[in-house]
């Protein structure tokens, strides 16, 4: 039997080749909206999904669907509850982004602490000596607070400790002395914001985490501290972050993600000198894109070969 795999948004050719070499037909989508997926998925057994919304309506339209394989670690654009009820596997590629994003976060730490982007702008504006009254900070001996200690958080901590000689504080509700490296100081939620010189967020986007970093946390931070968010925009209360930055109650922020993406052109975060912004690009490397496509495609091959996937994120009730 020849299975058909829907790919709504382009992925690396290495992933596509795995599907074709397994005898599957690849169907490229007509778009990435919910309406597009509902129309395109009708005759497909699998979806290799990037950022398109995989809602209950999409899943129900896929009468033959057996698997939705997420191209990356996150899966908040898939209705897991509906997939469970419909007997559809949902998988992710949890290791695909770990090193790439951790490298990016190190770049964020260096960029914001040394004020690299601001100095780049000022010298291009003709102000070579702006640097004299706007110095950066050294990182050796500074405290990095890693909030969320999963794969990426652990890798960031490892690189910052061994590469930058930073002290590492970590918060995670599942973190204990038994599963924690010996160079990590475990903190509670309140104290990690109080003590860290740089806070880097790495929690997943689940209902409990929406807006969990807000005014209370910013008020706890040192005025000299920086916030880095390369996780999900929705975990930060953006309005309260803007107010905090406008009042200069923290030193600045590096944001790769926003509550609304793309952000509106009048979003104050885009014009603040103490904020560095990037367009949700922490995993945007050639190597990472290949790995995400390959791991997602491999999961599709497993499920359509009647094998259990390696990285399921749900437990579907069989039809």
Secondary structure, DSSP 8 states (H G I E B T S, - for coil): ---EEEESS---HHHHHHHHHTT-EEEE-S-SSHHHHHHHGGG-SEEEESSS-B-HHHHHH-TT--EEEESSS--TTB-HHHHHHHT-EEE--TTTSHHHHHHHHHHHHHHHHHTHHHHHHHHHTT-GGGGGGS-----TT-EEEEES-SHHHHHHHHHHHHHH--EEEEE-TT--GGGS-TTEEE--HHHHHHH-SEEEE-----GGGTT-BSHHHHHHS-TT-EEEE-S-GGGB-HHHHHHHHHTTSSSEEEES--SSSS--TT-GGGT-TTEEE--S-TT-SHHHHHHHHHHHHHHHHHHHTT---SSBSS-----
